[in-house]
Amino acid sequence: MKIGANNNLYAEMQALATQVRKDISADQLPISPKVENPTPSTFGNMLNKAIDNVNDLQHHSKAQAIKFEMGDQSVSLADVMIAKGKAGIAFEATVHVRNKVIEAYDKIMQMPV
């Protein structure tokens, strides 16, 4: 392929682009829609939701255990163990996030101004 052919192709594309700009008035140019966050939330709201979720998992785990202990046939030991595992992992993750937030806060407070 010759370099001159590439230059001709580029010039042709530029000419077509210029022609399109002339043919379309400013009113007809497509306007990209604004993308807005449909549910703005703050860090506090997200943290509250996460803690509520952990609390719900722990209550569900406790309820499953009580049902199993009372002899409810609809709840198996596997269901109880899975619920307890989910609640435990969620709680541990919450504790780790809390520790990281406190660590970051301490670092910020020790920064010289």
N, C-alpha and C positions, 0 to 999 in steps of 0.2 A: 504494500500500500504506500502510495506517495504522500509526502507531507503536504504538498499543495492541495491534494484532494481533501484532506482534513480541514485545511483553511477555508476551502470553498464551502464545505458542509457547514462549518461554523458561521461563515458569513451569511449563508442562506437561512440558517436558524435565527440569526440576529434580525435579518430582514423580515422574516415571518413574525417574530415577536413584536417588532415595531409596528407592523401592519395591524396586528391584533389590538395593540394598545390604541391605535388611531380609530379602529372600527368600534371599539367598546367605549362608551362614554363613562364618565365617573359615576353616574347613577347606576349603571348596570354592573359594575364590578362586584364580584361576590364578596360578601362580608363574612368573615369567620365569626361564628357565635362566641360570645364570652362564656368561658367555662367557670362556673362558680361552684363552690362547695355547697351541696344542697343541705347538709346538716352541719353547720359550723359548731364545733365543740372545743372546749378548752381542755387543757391538760388535766385540770381538776375533775371535769366531768368524765373523762376517759378513765382516770384513776378510780373514781367512785364506781363506775360500771365494772371495772376489773375486780375490785374488792367485793362488790355485790355478787359477781359471778363465782368467785372463790367461796363466798359464804353459802351460796345456793348449792354448790357442789358438796360442801361439807354437810349441809342439812340433808341433802338427798342420800349421801352415803350413810348417815346415821339412821335415816328412815328405812333404807334397804336392810341395814343390819338388824334393826328392830323387827322388821317383817320376817326376816329369816329366822331370828331367834324365837319368834312366836309360832313358827311352823307354817307360814304362808307358803303354799306350794307353787305360787307364781314367781317366787324369787329363789334363785339358785345360789349356791355358794360362789360360783363364778361371777354372778352379777354383783354380789356384795364386794368381792375382792376387786373387781374392776372399778366399782364406784369409789371404794376406799383409795385405790391407786390414783385415780383421776384427782380426787380431792387432795391427796398428799402431794402430788406433783404440782398442782395449781398453787397450793400453799407455799411450797418450797420456792417456786418461781417468784411468788409475790414477795417473799422474804428477801430473795436475792435482789430483786428490783429495788426494794426499800433500802437495802444496804448500799447499793450503787448510788441511789439518789442522795443518801446521807453522805457518802464519800465525796460525791461531786460538790455538795453544799459546803462541806468542810474545806475542800480545795479552793473553792471560790472565796470563802471567808478568809483564807490565809493569803490570798493574793494581795500584793502591795498596790496601793492606789496611786 
